[in-house]
Amino acid sequence: MFIEPEGWDTVEVYINGFSTSLPEEVQHDALRKVPGFEDARFFRPGYAVEYDYFPPTQLTHSLETKIVPRLFFAGQINGTTGYEEAACQGLMAGINAHLAVNGKEAFTLDRSQAYMGVLIDDLITKGTEEPYRMFTSRAEFRLTLRQDNADRRLTALGRQLGLIQDAQWARFEKKMADIDSAESWLAAQSVDPKDANAYLERMETAALKQRGPLAQLVSRPQLELEGILEHVAQQVPEHTEEVWEQVEIGLKYSGYIEKELEQVAKLKRLENLRIPSGFSFDTITALSMESRQKLQRIQPDTLGQASRISGVSPADIQILMVHLGR
């Protein structure tokens, strides 16, 4: 338990780790059994909030209900908890409500584009038995869903929706141009052993035996791009720290990111295989009974979504591909 003062000018403390929704008298008795709190006084007892929700498997990726057209759900009504979870759903539901009213195609994000995509896909595909929180561990593509590249992933999409103003877009375009320029400059640089080996020895990494690409030094775990540019490179162009950070991450983790992008490409191939609306899974007797029941209840939009339903096996997906003529 952590004893957290409520402020400079109060004797109140919050007992973090003792959260409880038990009756007040039980809370009194339990807290006073903790050594040091035998004489504790309560200002307010702990409490819990209980609310009803609609099973989120009845929603599409746009957060529109399948039963009632143009009715969109967001937040606790979908079984989630947390301010950020509610905010991102509200944003997506609001965008899609606007698009629906104006007769435009729905806007969705997939699991490789944003944590919002992971959250919504989890809810509508798997449902939830307890209040859902968005943890990074729920995402398969954590190398590409990074905090530092959120603008690269989402700004262009926001621009298409009219959410990114001209000034923001200009800053983003300049940053992307600077990153391209820095990457091109670095790719064109080579380094001579006599210019680099003294620094490499100080950093306890292998010396160079012959001239080679400067970019290869960035991939060494002992070295950072900032130090390489300061001690090894010459005539370094002026760019912001943010730009060089993007360049360094791209070089250091290029092998891992490339493998992850291959997985993303495989996922997208399944996501592009649409399942007709109202498709009758019950008629496919080659599917397991569990798969038929879950597929019929959830009615996935794509084979990719179907593959993520608990209880639907890879063999079931192959059977579906045959029946859909793929």
Secondary structure as UniProt FT lines:
FT   STRAND          2..5
FT   TURN            8..9
FT   STRAND          13..16
FT   HELIX           24..31
FT   TURN            32..33
FT   TURN            35..36
FT   TURN            38..39
FT   HELIX           56..58
FT   TURN            61..62
FT   STRAND          64..65
FT   TURN            69..70
FT   HELIX           75..78
FT   HELIX           83..101
FT   TURN            102..103
FT   TURN            111..113
FT   HELIX           115..126
FT   HELIX           136..138
FT   TURN            142..144
FT   TURN            148..149
FT   HELIX           150..161
FT   HELIX           166..187
FT   STRAND          190..191
FT   HELIX           193..202
FT   TURN            203..204
FT   STRAND          212..213
FT   HELIX           215..218
FT   TURN            221..222
FT   HELIX           225..231
FT   HELIX           241..252
FT   HELIX           254..271
FT   TURN            277..278
FT   HELIX           281..283
FT   TURN            285..286
FT   HELIX           289..298
FT   HELIX           303..307
FT   TURN            310..311
FT   HELIX           314..323
FT   TURN            324..325
//
